[in-house]
Amino acid sequence: MGPLSDTTVLITGASRGIGAATARLLAAEGAHVLVNYRDKAKRADAVVAAIEAAGGTAAAVRADITDEADLDRMFAGIDKLQVLVLNASGGLERDVDPGYALRLNRDAQVALASKALPLMADGGRIVYVTSHQAHFADSDPGELEVYAPVARSKRAGEDALRAMLPEFAARGVDFVTVSGDMIEGTITATLLERAQPGVIEHRRAAAGGLLTVEEFAAHVADAATAAIESGEVVLAGGPGAWARD
Ligand SMILES: NC(=O)c1ccc[n+]([C@@H]2O[C@H](COP(=O)([O-])OP(=O)(O)OC[C@H]3O[C@@H](n4cnc5c(N)ncnc54)[C@H](OP(=O)(O)O)[C@@H]3O)[C@@H](O)[C@H]2O)c1
């Protein structure tokens, strides 16, 4: 039994990486975790199996979050939601059109929050997962040129969700952002290192060490229940701020 006993939590993009690690942590707190995935059913099933093996409960739920009909199908199967973790992200994939990053990182996030809200009770929480480069995109765009359009789209998503704060408050739902520096061992970090060799070592040195997936996921999971005021931003990793040098 834990703080999320008898509640349901939906985590987008939980078939791998930070979303999958967050799913395991929140299931350990007693939540029934809905592991959203786009098309990697086997990976999502493996996350569910690991949660069940540890004594928790979970289910895999398929939806491409940029597809309105998929979202409607997914939410039709949910009665009540305590926490929505907006983790799924992208835009660096090959062969995506120039508008895709904004559709995924802004429009889909707003659609998810809007469709989840009627299912959330007073005391519910929406957690938006982002990166320092995205969160600080306006004041300090950082050193990763290849990631800049994705960063701007994620910042646009954060701003659009923040504009919904009055709507969230009217429902008694909190909104918390968790932002992290580059995370060791992720696919994104590998792609960025390939595009800009040396960038990970530079971030490691600038931040005084980078968080692992498990460590960052612990911040995200904590933000789902911790006493944090709605609208707050949790800065995870490094010196607690986006420091380039
Ligand atoms: N990686 C880092 O260094 C880092 C640093 C700071 C913050 N973050 C943030 O942490 C979060 C997770 O990052 P990550 O590195 O763990 O990501 P990741 O490994 O790239 O995984 C992204 C997840 O999102 C899913 N996804 C992508 N597009 C989707 C769509 N259209 N519909 C549904 N699901 C979709 C993917 O599913 P598929 O497997 O089907 O593609 C995957 O499960 C992101 O918000 C990211 O900005 C990451």
The ligand as an SDF file (V2000), in Angstrom:
LIG
                    3D

 48 52  0  0  0  0  0  0  0  0999 V2000
   16.5640   11.6980  -22.8970 N   0  0  0  0  0  0  0  0  0  0  0  0
   16.9890   12.7530  -22.2500 C   0  0  0  0  0  0  0  0  0  0  0  0
   18.2060   13.0340  -22.1850 O   0  0  0  0  0  0  0  0  0  0  0  0
   15.9790   13.6590  -21.5670 C   0  0  0  0  0  0  0  0  0  0  0  0
   16.4490   14.7400  -20.8040 C   0  0  0  0  0  0  0  0  0  0  0  0
   15.5380   15.5620  -20.1510 C   0  0  0  0  0  0  0  0  0  0  0  0
   14.1730   15.3480  -20.3130 C   0  0  0  0  0  0  0  0  0  0  0  0
   13.7410   14.2940  -21.0880 N   0  0  0  0  0  0  0  0  0  0  0  0
   12.3130   14.1270  -21.2720 C   0  0  0  0  0  0  0  0  0  0  0  0
   11.8850   12.8730  -20.7630 O   0  0  0  0  0  0  0  0  0  0  0  0
   10.7950   12.3880  -21.5390 C   0  0  0  0  0  0  0  0  0  0  0  0
   11.0790   10.9650  -22.0010 C   0  0  0  0  0  0  0  0  0  0  0  0
   12.3060   10.9460  -22.6500 O   0  0  0  0  0  0  0  0  0  0  0  0
   13.0030    9.5980  -23.1040 P   0  0  0  0  0  0  0  0  0  0  0  0
   14.4110    9.9430  -23.4690 O   0  0  0  0  0  0  0  0  0  0  0  0
   12.7390    8.5140  -22.1300 O   0  0  0  0  0  0  0  0  0  0  0  0
   12.1860    9.3390  -24.4600 O   0  0  0  0  0  0  0  0  0  0  0  0
   12.3070    8.1600  -25.5150 P   0  0  0  0  0  0  0  0  0  0  0  0
   13.2520    7.0860  -25.0620 O   0  0  0  0  0  0  0  0  0  0  0  0
   12.5550    8.8140  -26.8400 O   0  0  0  0  0  0  0  0  0  0  0  0
   10.8440    7.5580  -25.4490 O   0  0  0  0  0  0  0  0  0  0  0  0
    9.8040    8.3290  -25.8900 C   0  0  0  0  0  0  0  0  0  0  0  0
    8.5410    7.5630  -25.6380 C   0  0  0  0  0  0  0  0  0  0  0  0
    7.4640    8.3180  -26.2150 O   0  0  0  0  0  0  0  0  0  0  0  0
    6.7700    7.4690  -27.0800 C   0  0  0  0  0  0  0  0  0  0  0  0
    6.1890    8.2200  -28.1740 N   0  0  0  0  0  0  0  0  0  0  0  0
    6.8370    8.9540  -29.0970 C   0  0  0  0  0  0  0  0  0  0  0  0
    5.9540    9.4740  -29.9550 N   0  0  0  0  0  0  0  0  0  0  0  0
    4.7190    9.0320  -29.5470 C   0  0  0  0  0  0  0  0  0  0  0  0
    3.4110    9.2080  -30.0330 C   0  0  0  0  0  0  0  0  0  0  0  0
    3.1640    9.9230  -31.1220 N   0  0  0  0  0  0  0  0  0  0  0  0
    2.3910    8.6250  -29.3580 N   0  0  0  0  0  0  0  0  0  0  0  0
    2.6140    7.8700  -28.2400 C   0  0  0  0  0  0  0  0  0  0  0  0
    3.8520    7.6620  -27.7500 N   0  0  0  0  0  0  0  0  0  0  0  0
    4.8820    8.2420  -28.4070 C   0  0  0  0  0  0  0  0  0  0  0  0
    7.7520    6.4570  -27.5770 C   0  0  0  0  0  0  0  0  0  0  0  0
    7.0640    5.3320  -28.0640 O   0  0  0  0  0  0  0  0  0  0  0  0
    7.7150    4.4570  -29.2890 P   0  0  0  0  0  0  0  0  0  0  0  0
    8.6840    3.5230  -28.6200 O   0  0  0  0  0  0  0  0  0  0  0  0
    6.5250    3.7510  -29.8790 O   0  0  0  0  0  0  0  0  0  0  0  0
    8.3670    5.4040  -30.2450 O   0  0  0  0  0  0  0  0  0  0  0  0
    8.5380    6.2000  -26.3070 C   0  0  0  0  0  0  0  0  0  0  0  0
    7.8600    5.2890  -25.4550 O   0  0  0  0  0  0  0  0  0  0  0  0
   10.5860   13.3670  -22.6880 C   0  0  0  0  0  0  0  0  0  0  0  0
    9.5490   14.2580  -22.3930 O   0  0  0  0  0  0  0  0  0  0  0  0
   11.9200   14.1130  -22.7380 C   0  0  0  0  0  0  0  0  0  0  0  0
   11.8170   15.4090  -23.2570 O   0  0  0  0  0  0  0  0  0  0  0  0
   14.6070   13.4490  -21.7070 C   0  0  0  0  0  0  0  0  0  0  0  0
  1  2  1  0
  2  3  2  0
  2  4  1  0
  4  5  1  0
  4 48  2  0
  5  6  2  0
  6  7  1  0
  7  8  2  0
  8  9  1  0
  8 48  1  0
  9 10  1  0
  9 46  1  0
 10 11  1  0
 11 12  1  0
 11 44  1  0
 12 13  1  0
 13 14  1  0
 14 15  2  0
 14 16  1  0
 14 17  1  0
 17 18  1  0
 18 19  2  0
 18 20  1  0
 18 21  1  0
 21 22  1  0
 22 23  1  0
 23 24  1  0
 23 42  1  0
 24 25  1  0
 25 26  1  0
 25 36  1  0
 26 27  1  0
 26 35  1  0
 27 28  2  0
 28 29  1  0
 29 30  1  0
 29 35  2  0
 30 31  1  0
 30 32  2  0
 32 33  1  0
 33 34  2  0
 34 35  1  0
 36 37  1  0
 36 42  1  0
 37 38  1  0
 38 39  2  0
 38 40  1  0
 38 41  1  0
 42 43  1  0
 44 45  1  0
 44 46  1  0
 46 47  1  0
M  CHG  2   8   1  16  -1
M  END
$$$$
